[in-house]
Amino acid sequence: MARLRRSWVASGLVMLALVSGCTSSGGAHPDGGTPTKAVEYGSQDINSHPVNQLKQGGTLTLANPQWATQYNFNQTDGAIDQVEQIDGLVEPVLFRLDAKGVPQADPDYVTSAELSSTSPQTVTYRLNPKAHWSDGKPLSVRDFAAQWQALGRGDDRFGIADPSGYDRIKDVRQGADAHEVKVVFSTPYADWQRLFTPLFPASATATPDRFNKGWINRVPVTAGPFKIESIDRTAQTVTAVPDPGWWGTPPRLDKVIFRTLLPDAAQQAYLNGEIDAVNAATTEDYAKLKDAKDSEIRTGSAWDDVHVSLNGVGGPLADIDVRHAVQRAVKREALAQVAAEGLPVGVPLLGNHIFMTNQPGYVDHSSPWGTYDLDEARRLLDRAGWKSQGDKPRVKDGKELRLRFVLSNATNRLGLDLAQLIQQMLAQAGVAVDITKVPANDYASKYVFKGNFDMVIFRFTGLTYPGSTVSIYQQPKGEQAFLNYGRVSDAKLDGLLKEAAGTLDRTRATELYNQADAEIWRLGHDIELYQRPQVMAVRKGLANYGVPGLGDIDFAKVGWER
């Protein structure tokens, strides 16, 4: 998937027997034998070709699991994967990450962007004079200022998903001329390249009404190689075509179509030749797709974690002892082994929320909270006042210990089976779990984003910049939870994350992020599971698309081989 830097997606997570003696080093080999290892961090598989070797024209058709209605990715209801893809296609991406996660300025938008001062930290952007919005206005300081004011000034009228980084900016001003922008920080911010990507137009975001409502079922203004041709709510398709006003190298494709399809329907559509790429990262999907006609499997490694969020506001999980008991009652190794069965790449267990297993900086802080211990789980529940009833759910003050595990009806078999296995595990501790499936189009906006759950399973993806994780674990502010949907945090964690994000010394920042991770585990924020492998079935002949490692897909370079 194309990444901009932060996104969540409902877990596309095959009923397999729960196995014992599991290891966390990898997955079962598809042909038997020794377990496979995880792919090297940042490995890329996109069938890379020079653009001039590709056909001019053709259509790329992709599937999304749910229909989006809010197309402002910075708005809380728009912070989902498919909106990220669409915005990255039609809005300015100032920095693109290469396969190893190194940010590179995109000369179509900025001819240079650099730290021009460290006291105070000041970033100077030199804008491409040709860059302009679809309404004819040039990219300017006005757009940078509007984005900062919406995301970083603490104005609760803007329903924002993630203020991190923007909340450290002191001023945005014009530089030497109309094509230069200076961003001055009140306190340092290490991952400044992730800001203003994508950049949104001031004309469509400067007021709360435009920011919150102006992007509902529409993309009002663009500035990319593609523009939106149609958003068809009946057919649930979004179609993008080349923008004739684009000043950069013309894209090779004539059209990019996003179809809303549940996972099983997407897989069948791929086998029927109706779409050009589909997830193959589960046992069942890989088995069906590995020998598909006119197809090939592309694999790699990215920042992609699968976890179960726990709701720490109201209900039994507001008690940290209950959260810890839930963590200790889940055999994470068994769940990772189920996810790995039959895949050509490994599925490593995660012991860190900020760094992936094979990423520099990774330290496993999962012990003891991520270590299975049923006796300890029962002891913690006893201490919390939940009395054992034998095979029945525990009780306290006349109420049963029941948790509502909310799933999207777009969740595939693996996601459902992981939830059912967790249900079985928690039952051994006296915790009843009710699995509730809800409409895919409501899952994010009405359940996850609103904290309307006890437990939910999903993925955070593309958080290569460690500063991108801050809003997931920071303390909520009033009704604003940011990306911390379970609202589990404390002042110590908040302080560590913000100090790390403002530390320009990478070694020291890594130490602080790891201290923060240990606190995330201690607070019982979630049940961290595993690093999801990147396995995709892609139509033969499709170039510069597939698994980009830590990088971004540049849709202007995607095309079909001659």
HUQUIZI-V797192 format. One record per residue. N is the residue number from 0. NEAR is the number of other C-alpha atoms within 12 Angstrom. Layout:
BEGIN
N;NEAR  N;NEAR
END
This chain:
BEGIN
0;47  1;40  2;47  3;49  4;45  5;43  6;39  7;43  8;38  9;47  10;45  11;47  12;43  13;30  14;23  15;25  16;17  17;25  18;21  19;15  20;12  21;25  22;27  23;32  24;26  25;36  26;41  27;31  28;22  29;23  30;14  31;13  32;12  33;18  34;26  35;28  36;27  37;37  38;35  39;29  40;34  41;34  42;30  43;32  44;34  45;39  46;29  47;27  48;21  49;18  50;27  51;19  52;19  53;25  54;23  55;22  56;23  57;24  58;28  59;36  60;34  61;39  62;37  63;39  64;39  65;37  66;37  67;40  68;33  69;36  70;42  71;46  72;43  73;42  74;40  75;40  76;41  77;40  78;39  79;45  80;38  81;40  82;43  83;38  84;40  85;49  86;43  87;41  88;43  89;41  90;42  91;43  92;42  93;38  94;37  95;37  96;33  97;26  98;32  99;26  100;33  101;20  102;28  103;26  104;27  105;29  106;24  107;31  108;39  109;33  110;23  111;25  112;30  113;24  114;26  115;20  116;15  117;20  118;13  119;20  120;28  121;30  122;36  123;32  124;41  125;34  126;34  127;27  128;23  129;24  130;34  131;33  132;34  133;30  134;18  135;17  136;20  137;26  138;42  139;37  140;33  141;29  142;33  143;42  144;33  145;32  146;43  147;41  148;32  149;38  150;39  151;32  152;24  153;24  154;20  155;24  156;22  157;34  158;36  159;39  160;39  161;43  162;41  163;44  164;41  165;44  166;32  167;33  168;35  169;25  170;29  171;31  172;28  173;25  174;22  175;14  176;16  177;19  178;30  179;30  180;35  181;35  182;42  183;34  184;31  185;21  186;27  187;34  188;41  189;35  190;37  191;38  192;39  193;38  194;41  195;47  196;41  197;37  198;44  199;47  200;42  201;32  202;31  203;32  204;37  205;27  206;23  207;25  208;18  209;29  210;37  211;32  212;27  213;25  214;32  215;25  216;25  217;30  218;39  219;32  220;33  221;44  222;40  223;43  224;42  225;42  226;39  227;34  228;23  229;23  230;29  231;21  232;19  233;12  234;15  235;24  236;30  237;39  238;32  239;38  240;34  241;33  242;31  243;17  244;22  245;28  246;24  247;25  248;22  249;26  250;37  251;35  252;34  253;30  254;31  255;37  256;36  257;39  258;37  259;32  260;32  261;29  262;37  263;27  264;24  265;34  266;37  267;23  268;24  269;34  270;27  271;19  272;23  273;24  274;32  275;41  276;44  277;48  278;45  279;44  280;45  281;47  282;37  283;29  284;36  285;33  286;24  287;26  288;34  289;32  290;17  291;28  292;18  293;21  294;27  295;31  296;38  297;39  298;38  299;37  300;44  301;46  302;51  303;47  304;46  305;41  306;42  307;40  308;44  309;46  310;42  311;35  312;26  313;18  314;25  315;36  316;35  317;24  318;26  319;32  320;29  321;42  322;43  323;42  324;45  325;54  326;46  327;38  328;38  329;41  330;40  331;45  332;36  333;34  334;50  335;45  336;41  337;42  338;51  339;46  340;41  341;33  342;41  343;37  344;40  345;43  346;51  347;44  348;44  349;41  350;38  351;43  352;48  353;50  354;37  355;44  356;38  357;30  358;33  359;22  360;26  361;25  362;26  363;28  364;28  365;35  366;24  367;22  368;39  369;41  370;31  371;28  372;26  373;27  374;20  375;25  376;37  377;35  378;24  379;29  380;36  381;24  382;19  383;26  384;22  385;32  386;26  387;27  388;22  389;15  390;16  391;20  392;28  393;32  394;24  395;22  396;12  397;12  398;18  399;23  400;34  401;30  402;37  403;30  404;37  405;41  406;42  407;38  408;28  409;35  410;38  411;37  412;29  413;37  414;41  415;33  416;29  417;44  418;42  419;30  420;32  421;40  422;32  423;25  424;30  425;40  426;31  427;30  428;40  429;37  430;44  431;31  432;33  433;26  434;29  435;26  436;25  437;25  438;22  439;31  440;30  441;26  442;36  443;42  444;28  445;20  446;31  447;42  448;35  449;26  450;34  451;31  452;39  453;40  454;40  455;46  456;49  457;45  458;37  459;41  460;43  461;45  462;35  463;43  464;40  465;47  466;44  467;43  468;42  469;42  470;40  471;42  472;42  473;39  474;32  475;28  476;22  477;11  478;20  479;30  480;33  481;40  482;42  483;38  484;42  485;42  486;40  487;38  488;40  489;24  490;19  491;22  492;31  493;32  494;22  495;32  496;40  497;36  498;34  499;38  500;40  501;34  502;27  503;22  504;17  505;22  506;15  507;19  508;29  509;31  510;26  511;32  512;40  513;33  514;31  515;40  516;44  517;31  518;33  519;46  520;37  521;30  522;37  523;39  524;47  525;50  526;47  527;47  528;45  529;47  530;49  531;47  532;50  533;45  534;43  535;39  536;41  537;42  538;38  539;25  540;27  541;39  542;38  543;36  544;41  545;44  546;41  547;39  548;40  549;38  550;39  551;43  552;35  553;40  554;45  555;38  556;35  557;41  558;41  559;33  560;26  561;18
END
